[in-house]
């Protein structure tokens, strides 16, 4: 059966002026696990078209801050959010934060990044894992002790390996397939709660001297309809 883009959650998002139906995935995770609170600072990876930022912006309120990053332009405007159009594999995030007066660490690092799909199942799954690993590496650099991490993964045999990477870094790990996920979608969400920061870790201070070279594999960008 063909994917019905204009399903219940699509229509609900449109009626409530959200950028995409994916808002309800984050909302469900937040309601279940009590993740987002007023005043929090949130890093939103794969932020386009902006629905997670819209939800987070409301929850953190005037004293909170949301930094969203995506390869695609984010066309919404929010009073407590900053959006950067960039490739996370090449972005000097520390320098971006310094430039815009955002001081790490973050209370939450969340990733809705998805690969540009090729139609080759194994290739797409591996690229999804690569993005999750990139998100986790970012969290290890910029997430505060006891902070939370959310990551979308295309379910595959690599699922257990990635969960094993997360396990020593978080006190609790939840696995969730939100109700608003399309039936034919292979995506699943991992929620790491209460990050265990290394004892020697401190908030990043000076920006890195140079950004890492880009991968030859085009793994970034949204492909799964929100």
NUDRENPA-494952 format. One record per residue (C-alpha): residue number from 1; residue in three letters; x, y, z. Coordinates in nm, 2 decimals. Layout:
<nuzas>
+------+------+--------+--------+--------+
| rofi | dodo |      X |      Y |      Z |
+------+------+--------+--------+--------+
|  NUM |  ala |      X |      Y |      Z |
...
+------+------+--------+--------+--------+
</nuzas>
This chain:
<nuzas>
+------+------+--------+--------+--------+
| rofi | dodo |      X |      Y |      Z |
+------+------+--------+--------+--------+
|    1 |  unk |   0.00 |   0.00 |   0.00 |
|    2 |  unk |   0.13 |   0.34 |  -0.09 |
|    3 |  unk |   0.23 |   0.58 |   0.19 |
|    4 |  unk |  -0.06 |   0.82 |   0.26 |
|    5 |  unk |   0.13 |   1.15 |   0.33 |
|    6 |  unk |  -0.19 |   1.32 |   0.44 |
|    7 |  unk |  -0.27 |   1.08 |   0.73 |
|    8 |  unk |  -0.41 |   1.17 |   1.07 |
|    9 |  unk |  -0.09 |   1.30 |   1.21 |
|   10 |  unk |  -0.01 |   1.50 |   0.90 |
|   11 |  unk |  -0.35 |   1.67 |   0.92 |
|   12 |  unk |  -0.32 |   1.72 |   1.30 |
|   13 |  unk |   0.03 |   1.89 |   1.26 |
|   14 |  unk |  -0.11 |   2.11 |   0.99 |
|   15 |  unk |  -0.41 |   2.21 |   1.20 |
|   16 |  unk |  -0.19 |   2.30 |   1.49 |
|   17 |  unk |   0.06 |   2.49 |   1.28 |
|   18 |  unk |   0.35 |   2.26 |   1.32 |
|   19 |  unk |   0.61 |   2.22 |   1.05 |
|   20 |  unk |   0.58 |   1.84 |   1.03 |
|   21 |  unk |   0.41 |   1.54 |   1.18 |
|   22 |  unk |   0.73 |   1.44 |   1.35 |
|   23 |  unk |   0.63 |   1.68 |   1.63 |
|   24 |  unk |   0.42 |   1.41 |   1.78 |
|   25 |  unk |   0.71 |   1.16 |   1.81 |
|   26 |  unk |   0.90 |   1.40 |   2.03 |
|   27 |  unk |   0.59 |   1.50 |   2.22 |
|   28 |  unk |   0.52 |   1.13 |   2.30 |
|   29 |  unk |   0.88 |   1.07 |   2.42 |
|   30 |  unk |   0.87 |   1.38 |   2.63 |
|   31 |  unk |   0.54 |   1.29 |   2.79 |
|   32 |  unk |   0.66 |   0.94 |   2.87 |
|   33 |  unk |   1.00 |   1.02 |   3.00 |
|   34 |  unk |   0.97 |   1.38 |   3.12 |
|   35 |  unk |   1.27 |   1.50 |   2.93 |
|   36 |  unk |   1.22 |   1.87 |   2.86 |
|   37 |  unk |   1.18 |   2.14 |   3.12 |
|   38 |  unk |   1.17 |   2.52 |   3.13 |
|   39 |  unk |   1.51 |   2.69 |   3.10 |
|   40 |  unk |   1.68 |   2.40 |   2.93 |
|   41 |  unk |   1.93 |   2.44 |   2.65 |
|   42 |  unk |   1.87 |   2.19 |   2.36 |
|   43 |  unk |   2.09 |   2.09 |   2.06 |
|   44 |  unk |   1.86 |   1.97 |   1.78 |
|   45 |  unk |   2.05 |   1.78 |   1.50 |
|   46 |  unk |   1.87 |   1.72 |   1.18 |
|   47 |  unk |   1.63 |   1.99 |   1.28 |
|   48 |  unk |   1.46 |   2.06 |   0.94 |
|   49 |  unk |   1.18 |   2.14 |   0.88 |
|   50 |  unk |   1.16 |   2.25 |   1.25 |
|   51 |  unk |   0.88 |   2.07 |   1.43 |
|   52 |  unk |   1.10 |   1.94 |   1.71 |
|   53 |  unk |   1.24 |   2.29 |   1.76 |
|   54 |  unk |   0.88 |   2.42 |   1.77 |
|   55 |  unk |   0.79 |   2.18 |   2.04 |
|   56 |  unk |   1.11 |   2.23 |   2.24 |
|   57 |  unk |   1.09 |   2.61 |   2.21 |
|   58 |  unk |   0.75 |   2.60 |   2.38 |
|   59 |  unk |   0.87 |   2.36 |   2.65 |
|   60 |  unk |   1.19 |   2.54 |   2.75 |
|   61 |  unk |   1.02 |   2.89 |   2.74 |
|   62 |  unk |   1.18 |   3.23 |   2.74 |
|   63 |  unk |   1.47 |   3.13 |   2.96 |
|   64 |  unk |   1.56 |   2.83 |   2.75 |
|   65 |  unk |   1.75 |   2.80 |   2.42 |
|   66 |  unk |   1.73 |   2.58 |   2.11 |
|   67 |  unk |   2.02 |   2.54 |   1.86 |
|   68 |  unk |   1.90 |   2.36 |   1.54 |
|   69 |  unk |   2.13 |   2.23 |   1.27 |
|   70 |  unk |   2.05 |   2.07 |   0.93 |
|   71 |  unk |   2.17 |   2.05 |   0.58 |
|   72 |  unk |   1.83 |   2.18 |   0.47 |
|   73 |  unk |   1.71 |   2.53 |   0.53 |
|   74 |  unk |   1.48 |   2.58 |   0.83 |
|   75 |  unk |   1.22 |   2.84 |   0.74 |
|   76 |  unk |   1.05 |   2.89 |   1.07 |
|   77 |  unk |   1.14 |   3.16 |   1.32 |
|   78 |  unk |   1.13 |   3.11 |   1.70 |
|   79 |  unk |   1.22 |   3.37 |   1.96 |
|   80 |  unk |   1.45 |   3.14 |   2.16 |
|   81 |  unk |   1.60 |   2.94 |   1.88 |
|   82 |  unk |   1.89 |   2.97 |   1.64 |
|   83 |  unk |   1.91 |   2.77 |   1.32 |
|   84 |  unk |   2.23 |   2.69 |   1.13 |
|   85 |  unk |   2.23 |   2.54 |   0.78 |
|   86 |  unk |   2.54 |   2.31 |   0.77 |
|   87 |  unk |   2.67 |   1.96 |   0.74 |
|   88 |  unk |   2.74 |   1.82 |   1.09 |
|   89 |  unk |   3.04 |   1.62 |   0.96 |
|   90 |  unk |   3.22 |   1.94 |   0.87 |
|   91 |  unk |   3.08 |   2.20 |   1.11 |
|   92 |  unk |   3.30 |   2.35 |   1.38 |
|   93 |  unk |   3.02 |   2.35 |   1.64 |
|   94 |  unk |   3.23 |   2.50 |   1.92 |
|   95 |  unk |   3.31 |   2.80 |   1.70 |
|   96 |  unk |   2.95 |   2.84 |   1.59 |
|   97 |  unk |   2.84 |   2.85 |   1.96 |
|   98 |  unk |   3.11 |   3.09 |   2.05 |
|   99 |  unk |   3.01 |   3.32 |   1.76 |
|  100 |  unk |   2.65 |   3.32 |   1.87 |
|  101 |  unk |   2.70 |   3.34 |   2.24 |
|  102 |  unk |   2.58 |   2.99 |   2.33 |
|  103 |  unk |   2.77 |   2.84 |   2.61 |
|  104 |  unk |   2.78 |   2.46 |   2.64 |
|  105 |  unk |   2.70 |   2.21 |   2.78 |
|  106 |  unk |   2.34 |   2.12 |   2.67 |
|  107 |  unk |   2.07 |   1.96 |   2.88 |
|  108 |  unk |   1.95 |   1.76 |   2.58 |
|  109 |  unk |   2.11 |   1.65 |   2.25 |
|  110 |  unk |   1.85 |   1.51 |   2.01 |
|  111 |  unk |   1.90 |   1.38 |   1.66 |
|  112 |  unk |   1.63 |   1.32 |   1.40 |
|  113 |  unk |   1.90 |   1.30 |   1.13 |
|  114 |  unk |   1.82 |   1.05 |   0.85 |
|  115 |  unk |   2.03 |   0.95 |   0.55 |
|  116 |  unk |   1.95 |   1.02 |   0.19 |
|  117 |  unk |   1.81 |   0.68 |   0.10 |
|  118 |  unk |   1.94 |   0.48 |  -0.19 |
|  119 |  unk |   1.68 |   0.21 |  -0.20 |
|  120 |  unk |   1.95 |  -0.04 |  -0.10 |
|  121 |  unk |   1.84 |  -0.16 |   0.24 |
|  122 |  unk |   2.18 |  -0.25 |   0.39 |
|  123 |  unk |   2.34 |   0.07 |   0.26 |
|  124 |  unk |   2.06 |   0.29 |   0.41 |
|  125 |  unk |   2.08 |   0.11 |   0.74 |
|  126 |  unk |   2.45 |   0.15 |   0.77 |
|  127 |  unk |   2.43 |   0.52 |   0.68 |
|  128 |  unk |   2.16 |   0.56 |   0.95 |
|  129 |  unk |   2.40 |   0.41 |   1.21 |
|  130 |  unk |   2.68 |   0.65 |   1.09 |
|  131 |  unk |   2.45 |   0.94 |   1.17 |
|  132 |  unk |   2.36 |   0.80 |   1.51 |
|  133 |  unk |   2.73 |   0.76 |   1.59 |
|  134 |  unk |   2.79 |   1.12 |   1.48 |
|  135 |  unk |   2.51 |   1.23 |   1.71 |
|  136 |  unk |   2.65 |   1.03 |   2.00 |
|  137 |  unk |   3.00 |   1.17 |   1.95 |
|  138 |  unk |   2.85 |   1.52 |   1.95 |
|  139 |  unk |   2.66 |   1.44 |   2.28 |
|  140 |  unk |   2.98 |   1.32 |   2.44 |
|  141 |  unk |   3.14 |   1.66 |   2.36 |
|  142 |  unk |   2.85 |   1.89 |   2.45 |
|  143 |  unk |   2.60 |   1.71 |   2.68 |
|  144 |  unk |   2.60 |   1.79 |   3.05 |
|  145 |  unk |   2.63 |   1.53 |   3.32 |
|  146 |  unk |   2.28 |   1.38 |   3.38 |
|  147 |  unk |   2.16 |   1.53 |   3.05 |
|  148 |  unk |   1.95 |   1.33 |   2.80 |
|  149 |  unk |   2.01 |   1.20 |   2.44 |
|  150 |  unk |   1.75 |   1.11 |   2.17 |
|  151 |  unk |   1.85 |   0.95 |   1.85 |
|  152 |  unk |   1.66 |   0.81 |   1.55 |
|  153 |  unk |   1.79 |   0.49 |   1.39 |
|  154 |  unk |   1.67 |   0.27 |   1.10 |
|  155 |  unk |   1.63 |  -0.06 |   1.27 |
|  156 |  unk |   1.88 |  -0.32 |   1.16 |
|  157 |  unk |   2.13 |  -0.58 |   1.29 |
|  158 |  unk |   2.34 |  -0.28 |   1.39 |
|  159 |  unk |   2.08 |  -0.18 |   1.65 |
|  160 |  unk |   2.23 |  -0.39 |   1.93 |
|  161 |  unk |   2.58 |  -0.27 |   1.85 |
|  162 |  unk |   2.47 |   0.09 |   1.88 |
|  163 |  unk |   2.28 |   0.03 |   2.20 |
|  164 |  unk |   2.59 |  -0.13 |   2.34 |
|  165 |  unk |   2.78 |   0.19 |   2.26 |
|  166 |  unk |   2.52 |   0.39 |   2.45 |
|  167 |  unk |   2.49 |   0.16 |   2.75 |
|  168 |  unk |   2.80 |   0.27 |   2.95 |
|  169 |  unk |   2.73 |   0.63 |   2.89 |
|  170 |  unk |   2.37 |   0.66 |   3.02 |
|  171 |  unk |   2.21 |   0.53 |   3.34 |
|  172 |  unk |   1.88 |   0.45 |   3.16 |
|  173 |  unk |   1.82 |   0.37 |   2.79 |
|  174 |  unk |   1.46 |   0.35 |   2.65 |
|  175 |  unk |   1.37 |   0.21 |   2.31 |
|  176 |  unk |   1.05 |   0.35 |   2.16 |
|  177 |  unk |   0.86 |   0.34 |   1.83 |
|  178 |  unk |   0.62 |   0.63 |   1.87 |
|  179 |  unk |   0.25 |   0.59 |   1.78 |
|  180 |  unk |   0.28 |   0.86 |   1.51 |
|  181 |  unk |   0.55 |   0.66 |   1.32 |
|  182 |  unk |   0.43 |   0.54 |   0.98 |
|  183 |  unk |   0.35 |   0.16 |   0.98 |
|  184 |  unk |   0.59 |   0.09 |   0.70 |
|  185 |  unk |   0.88 |   0.30 |   0.85 |
|  186 |  unk |   1.18 |   0.11 |   0.99 |
|  187 |  unk |   1.27 |   0.39 |   1.23 |
|  188 |  unk |   1.31 |   0.35 |   1.60 |
|  189 |  unk |   1.42 |   0.59 |   1.87 |
|  190 |  unk |   1.67 |   0.54 |   2.15 |
|  191 |  unk |   1.65 |   0.77 |   2.45 |
|  192 |  unk |   1.95 |   0.78 |   2.68 |
|  193 |  unk |   1.87 |   0.94 |   3.01 |
|  194 |  unk |   2.11 |   1.07 |   3.28 |
|  195 |  unk |   2.44 |   1.09 |   3.08 |
|  196 |  unk |   2.74 |   0.98 |   3.28 |
|  197 |  unk |   3.00 |   1.23 |   3.19 |
|  198 |  unk |   3.37 |   1.13 |   3.23 |
|  199 |  unk |   3.50 |   1.27 |   3.56 |
|  200 |  unk |   3.77 |   1.46 |   3.38 |
|  201 |  unk |   3.52 |   1.61 |   3.13 |
|  202 |  unk |   3.45 |   1.99 |   3.14 |
|  203 |  unk |   3.24 |   2.21 |   2.92 |
|  204 |  unk |   3.42 |   2.27 |   2.59 |
|  205 |  unk |   3.59 |   2.61 |   2.59 |
|  206 |  unk |   3.81 |   2.70 |   2.30 |
|  207 |  unk |   3.69 |   2.61 |   1.95 |
|  208 |  unk |   3.88 |   2.34 |   1.76 |
|  209 |  unk |   4.15 |   2.46 |   1.52 |
|  210 |  unk |   4.00 |   2.29 |   1.22 |
|  211 |  unk |   3.70 |   2.09 |   1.12 |
|  212 |  unk |   3.73 |   1.72 |   1.03 |
|  213 |  unk |   3.73 |   1.63 |   0.66 |
|  214 |  unk |   3.40 |   1.53 |   0.51 |
|  215 |  unk |   3.32 |   1.17 |   0.45 |
|  216 |  unk |   3.30 |   1.06 |   0.09 |
|  217 |  unk |   2.97 |   0.89 |   0.16 |
|  218 |  unk |   2.66 |   1.13 |   0.14 |
|  219 |  unk |   2.51 |   1.02 |   0.47 |
|  220 |  unk |   2.34 |   1.34 |   0.59 |
|  221 |  unk |   2.00 |   1.49 |   0.51 |
|  222 |  unk |   1.63 |   1.40 |   0.55 |
|  223 |  unk |   1.47 |   1.14 |   0.33 |
|  224 |  unk |   1.20 |   0.99 |   0.55 |
|  225 |  unk |   0.88 |   1.20 |   0.51 |
|  226 |  unk |   0.82 |   1.38 |   0.84 |
+------+------+--------+--------+--------+
</nuzas>
